[in-house]
Amino acid sequence: RPHPGRSEASLAYTDGALLLARQLGDRQIESALLNQAGIVADDRGDYTTAQARFEQAGRLARSLGMRHNEVGLLINAGLCASRQGDYAAARAHLEAATAQLRLMQFQRGLKVALINLGYVATNQGDAAAGLALCSEAAALT
């Protein structure tokens, strides 16, 4: 999964853009760029930095009322935790995202969260719950 060499340019670009967004005081762009920084760190295999960036971006998105972004960041944090084998943290992030997506009635995002929750449940040894979550996702329109 990690691609340390491929993402050097992405890291430099993201860091520069993040600095500019902060200088301009654009908190929405800052949140989006922190998410991007998390994705780049995740791609590099630097999961600790990735988690920190996702959580920082999520707090900022929440403070700005950017619910869709916040939910996306919960999913990214859950996927990153899952790649580390931290299924309890992955489940917590994905369950929080799922609850928000249900309230928002955002079916496409809910499908993504449910499928990933199913994967996590299966990796935690609960194949029945994994199947039920994936079946729920498949039934969504």
KOLLUM-161436 format. One record per residue (C-alpha): x, y, z; residue number from 1. Coordinates in nm, 3 decimals, decimal comma, always signed. Layout:
N
@px = X | py = Y | pz = Z | num = NUM
...
//
This chain:
141
@px = +0,000 | py = +0,000 | pz = +0,000 | num = 1
@px = +0,259 | py = +0,269 | pz = +0,090 | num = 2
@px = +0,415 | py = +0,462 | pz = -0,198 | num = 3
@px = +0,680 | py = +0,685 | pz = -0,033 | num = 4
@px = +0,858 | py = +0,801 | pz = -0,349 | num = 5
@px = +0,551 | py = +0,869 | pz = -0,557 | num = 6
@px = +0,401 | py = +1,113 | pz = -0,311 | num = 7
@px = +0,702 | py = +1,345 | pz = -0,255 | num = 8
@px = +0,561 | py = +1,603 | pz = -0,499 | num = 9
@px = +0,214 | py = +1,571 | pz = -0,344 | num = 10
@px = +0,359 | py = +1,628 | pz = +0,002 | num = 11
@px = +0,546 | py = +1,942 | pz = -0,107 | num = 12
@px = +0,240 | py = +2,079 | pz = -0,289 | num = 13
@px = +0,006 | py = +2,008 | pz = +0,002 | num = 14
@px = +0,240 | py = +2,161 | pz = +0,259 | num = 15
@px = +0,278 | py = +2,476 | pz = +0,046 | num = 16
@px = -0,094 | py = +2,508 | pz = -0,017 | num = 17
@px = -0,171 | py = +2,452 | pz = +0,353 | num = 18
@px = +0,070 | py = +2,731 | pz = +0,450 | num = 19
@px = -0,096 | py = +2,964 | pz = +0,198 | num = 20
@px = -0,447 | py = +2,879 | pz = +0,320 | num = 21
@px = -0,342 | py = +2,955 | pz = +0,678 | num = 22
@px = -0,183 | py = +3,284 | pz = +0,573 | num = 23
@px = -0,506 | py = +3,379 | pz = +0,394 | num = 24
@px = -0,718 | py = +3,266 | pz = +0,689 | num = 25
@px = -0,929 | py = +3,037 | pz = +0,472 | num = 26
@px = -1,036 | py = +2,774 | pz = +0,726 | num = 27
@px = -1,248 | py = +2,575 | pz = +0,479 | num = 28
@px = -0,955 | py = +2,529 | pz = +0,242 | num = 29
@px = -0,731 | py = +2,455 | pz = +0,540 | num = 30
@px = -0,963 | py = +2,171 | pz = +0,643 | num = 31
@px = -0,966 | py = +2,030 | pz = +0,289 | num = 32
@px = -0,587 | py = +2,051 | pz = +0,268 | num = 33
@px = -0,541 | py = +1,885 | pz = +0,607 | num = 34
@px = -0,753 | py = +1,601 | pz = +0,469 | num = 35
@px = -0,528 | py = +1,590 | pz = +0,162 | num = 36
@px = -0,220 | py = +1,591 | pz = +0,387 | num = 37
@px = -0,371 | py = +1,293 | pz = +0,570 | num = 38
@px = -0,426 | py = +1,110 | pz = +0,242 | num = 39
@px = -0,066 | py = +1,178 | pz = +0,135 | num = 40
@px = +0,069 | py = +1,060 | pz = +0,473 | num = 41
@px = -0,150 | py = +0,749 | pz = +0,453 | num = 42
@px = -0,021 | py = +0,683 | pz = +0,101 | num = 43
@px = +0,335 | py = +0,712 | pz = +0,233 | num = 44
@px = +0,260 | py = +0,462 | pz = +0,511 | num = 45
@px = +0,292 | py = +0,731 | pz = +0,781 | num = 46
@px = -0,030 | py = +0,633 | pz = +0,957 | num = 47
@px = +0,037 | py = +0,832 | pz = +1,275 | num = 48
@px = +0,065 | py = +1,156 | pz = +1,079 | num = 49
@px = -0,234 | py = +1,059 | pz = +0,864 | num = 50
@px = -0,456 | py = +1,001 | pz = +1,170 | num = 51
@px = -0,344 | py = +1,331 | pz = +1,322 | num = 52
@px = -0,424 | py = +1,521 | pz = +1,001 | num = 53
@px = -0,764 | py = +1,355 | pz = +0,960 | num = 54
@px = -0,856 | py = +1,432 | pz = +1,320 | num = 55
@px = -0,732 | py = +1,791 | pz = +1,294 | num = 56
@px = -0,926 | py = +1,843 | pz = +0,970 | num = 57
@px = -1,234 | py = +1,684 | pz = +1,127 | num = 58
@px = -1,226 | py = +1,917 | pz = +1,427 | num = 59
@px = -1,190 | py = +2,215 | pz = +1,195 | num = 60
@px = -1,471 | py = +2,095 | pz = +0,966 | num = 61
@px = -1,696 | py = +2,041 | pz = +1,270 | num = 62
@px = -1,622 | py = +2,392 | pz = +1,401 | num = 63
@px = -1,714 | py = +2,537 | pz = +1,060 | num = 64
@px = -2,034 | py = +2,334 | pz = +1,030 | num = 65
@px = -1,902 | py = +2,139 | pz = +0,729 | num = 66
@px = -2,092 | py = +1,816 | pz = +0,804 | num = 67
@px = -2,020 | py = +1,636 | pz = +0,476 | num = 68
@px = -1,649 | py = +1,704 | pz = +0,513 | num = 69
@px = -1,651 | py = +1,594 | pz = +0,875 | num = 70
@px = -1,816 | py = +1,265 | pz = +0,784 | num = 71
@px = -1,569 | py = +1,207 | pz = +0,501 | num = 72
@px = -1,286 | py = +1,264 | pz = +0,745 | num = 73
@px = -1,434 | py = +1,013 | pz = +0,989 | num = 74
@px = -1,437 | py = +0,759 | pz = +0,707 | num = 75
@px = -1,077 | py = +0,841 | pz = +0,611 | num = 76
@px = -0,967 | py = +0,809 | pz = +0,976 | num = 77
@px = -1,151 | py = +0,476 | pz = +0,999 | num = 78
@px = -0,985 | py = +0,341 | pz = +0,686 | num = 79
@px = -0,644 | py = +0,453 | pz = +0,809 | num = 80
@px = -0,699 | py = +0,285 | pz = +1,148 | num = 81
@px = -0,813 | py = -0,030 | pz = +0,969 | num = 82
@px = -0,492 | py = -0,038 | pz = +0,761 | num = 83
@px = -0,301 | py = -0,026 | pz = +1,089 | num = 84
@px = -0,501 | py = -0,318 | pz = +1,224 | num = 85
@px = -0,663 | py = -0,098 | pz = +1,490 | num = 86
@px = -1,011 | py = -0,230 | pz = +1,427 | num = 87
@px = -1,159 | py = -0,084 | pz = +1,747 | num = 88
@px = -1,062 | py = +0,269 | pz = +1,640 | num = 89
@px = -1,170 | py = +0,197 | pz = +1,283 | num = 90
@px = -1,508 | py = +0,079 | pz = +1,405 | num = 91
@px = -1,553 | py = +0,386 | pz = +1,628 | num = 92
@px = -1,478 | py = +0,626 | pz = +1,342 | num = 93
@px = -1,695 | py = +0,438 | pz = +1,094 | num = 94
@px = -1,986 | py = +0,403 | pz = +1,336 | num = 95
@px = -1,975 | py = +0,778 | pz = +1,403 | num = 96
@px = -1,974 | py = +0,841 | pz = +1,027 | num = 97
@px = -2,261 | py = +0,595 | pz = +0,976 | num = 98
@px = -2,474 | py = +0,765 | pz = +1,241 | num = 99
@px = -2,419 | py = +1,106 | pz = +1,080 | num = 100
@px = -2,486 | py = +0,971 | pz = +0,730 | num = 101
@px = -2,816 | py = +0,820 | pz = +0,846 | num = 102
@px = -2,920 | py = +1,158 | pz = +0,989 | num = 103
@px = -2,815 | py = +1,331 | pz = +0,668 | num = 104
@px = -2,990 | py = +1,063 | pz = +0,458 | num = 105
@px = -2,684 | py = +1,050 | pz = +0,233 | num = 106
@px = -2,723 | py = +0,702 | pz = +0,084 | num = 107
@px = -2,406 | py = +0,688 | pz = -0,125 | num = 108
@px = -2,186 | py = +0,781 | pz = +0,172 | num = 109
@px = -2,380 | py = +0,543 | pz = +0,394 | num = 110
@px = -2,305 | py = +0,258 | pz = +0,154 | num = 111
@px = -1,932 | py = +0,331 | pz = +0,175 | num = 112
@px = -1,938 | py = +0,346 | pz = +0,555 | num = 113
@px = -2,145 | py = +0,027 | pz = +0,590 | num = 114
@px = -1,921 | py = -0,172 | pz = +0,355 | num = 115
@px = -1,613 | py = -0,061 | pz = +0,546 | num = 116
@px = -1,783 | py = -0,139 | pz = +0,878 | num = 117
@px = -1,858 | py = -0,484 | pz = +0,740 | num = 118
@px = -1,491 | py = -0,532 | pz = +0,656 | num = 119
@px = -1,389 | py = -0,422 | pz = +1,006 | num = 120
@px = -1,647 | py = -0,649 | pz = +1,174 | num = 121
@px = -1,521 | py = -0,943 | pz = +0,969 | num = 122
@px = -1,162 | py = -0,867 | pz = +1,068 | num = 123
@px = -1,272 | py = -0,854 | pz = +1,431 | num = 124
@px = -1,401 | py = -1,210 | pz = +1,389 | num = 125
@px = -1,771 | py = -1,131 | pz = +1,347 | num = 126
@px = -1,847 | py = -1,256 | pz = +0,997 | num = 127
@px = -2,224 | py = -1,250 | pz = +1,059 | num = 128
@px = -2,218 | py = -0,880 | pz = +1,146 | num = 129
@px = -1,991 | py = -0,814 | pz = +0,849 | num = 130
@px = -2,234 | py = -0,987 | pz = +0,615 | num = 131
@px = -2,532 | py = -0,805 | pz = +0,767 | num = 132
@px = -2,364 | py = -0,464 | pz = +0,723 | num = 133
@px = -2,267 | py = -0,539 | pz = +0,363 | num = 134
@px = -2,618 | py = -0,668 | pz = +0,292 | num = 135
@px = -2,764 | py = -0,347 | pz = +0,434 | num = 136
@px = -2,533 | py = -0,147 | pz = +0,207 | num = 137
@px = -2,634 | py = -0,354 | pz = -0,097 | num = 138
@px = -3,004 | py = -0,293 | pz = -0,025 | num = 139
@px = -2,965 | py = +0,085 | pz = -0,032 | num = 140
@px = -3,080 | py = +0,263 | pz = -0,345 | num = 141
//
